[in-house]
Each structure stands twice: as structure tokens, then as C-alpha cells.
Amino acid sequence: MSMFGDRAVELLKELQRCENRDLPPYNDDEVRQILEEVRALHDQNCVEGAEIGQKEEGQLLIPGIYARHAAIERNKRCLLAYVHNRMQKLRTVRWNQGSILPPELRESLHEDEVEWFGKYSRSLATYMQSVGIDLTQNLKPPKNLFVEVRCVEDYGEMETDDGHSVQLTKNSQHFLRRSDCEHLIHQGVLEQIA
């Protein structure tokens, strides 16, 4: 026999098991069942709440009402934690990988999450455009202006901010300004050495 709130706790455990990996698929069935449990508990509380004043033993119903109300609150907190955690991971994806969702991640999202990601990306892009700075470029303050990088794949010719051109071929190493190659590091074309 399951207790009130067990499904909600399992939903959070599922997220915790996948903490360092991609998001697990949105568990629409579990969320729906938790919401149904909340509605059933609420309906039962309404019925018994109405009986309190009508019956002599109505006061005996109060502890059950409190227990069901606590279960409702717990389920709500767990659902909010589930949604918040998923949104935080999506926010991290936006800052680290850009405004395009990877296809394997997109498949595991609920349609509302995809919509939220799009709105968040547009909002962030609008703000960065208004201040004139790409905030996603330097998530950590640089220790040096120049970095040593290795080309992971053939990319072709790249022009630096100072007008020089650099040929990026697979396994070639270069000493470049961080601002010139940061976007290529994020895209996986270059990898930073040491």
C-alpha cells in the first residue's frame, strides 16, 4: 500500500538519479497521477470539513483533514521542486550551449518546457542586444587573454578580431586570444589545452 506523497518523492528521486546527466524524459503520467491524488485529497477534505459542524463526532475528523492537507502541501512542494529543477537544467543548457536545443534533449521535454526555453532564450537575447554584450561568451573570468587550443575537427579559415587569419585543421594547435576562439570552444570545434 502506498502512502500519500510517495509518487511525488519517486519523481524527485528520478531526477536525482540523473543529476549529472541529461534530463530524464518528462514524466507526464506521474505528474498527472500526483495531481489526481491532490484533487482526491482536497475533495475528501471538503466533504469532511462540511461534516464537522453537522455531526456530534465531527471534531474527530479534524486530524484526518490535517493529515490530508499536509500530504497535499508535500505533493505541491515536490511538484514545484521537480519543475524548478528541470527549468534550472534548461537554463544551464541555454547559457552553455546556446539557443538551439539539442535534438536528444528536446525529445525528453514537455511541450511547455520547450515553449519556456524559447521564451527564455528570446528574453536573454533581447537583454544582451540591449546592453551590447554577449553574456554567454565568458561565463568564468579569464585568467589569461590568450589560450592554447587544439582543433578537434577541420574547420577551415578563421579570421581573428585583429584581421589575421588562422587555418584550423584537425589536431593543429594554436595560441589565440580567448575572445577570438571562445565561441569555437563552446561549439566543440576547439578544445582548450591546460
Buried (B, 14 or more C-beta within 10 A) or exposed (E): EEEBBBBBEBBBEBBEEEEEEEBEEBBEEBBEBBEEBBEEBEEEBEEBBEEBEEEEEBEEBEEEBEEBBEBBEBBBEBBEBBBEBBBEBBBEBBEEBBBEBEEEBEEBBBEEBBEBBEEBBEEBBEEBEEEEEEEBEEEEEEEEEBBEBBBBEEBEEBEEEEEEEBEBEEEBEBEBBBBBBBBBBBEEBBEEEE
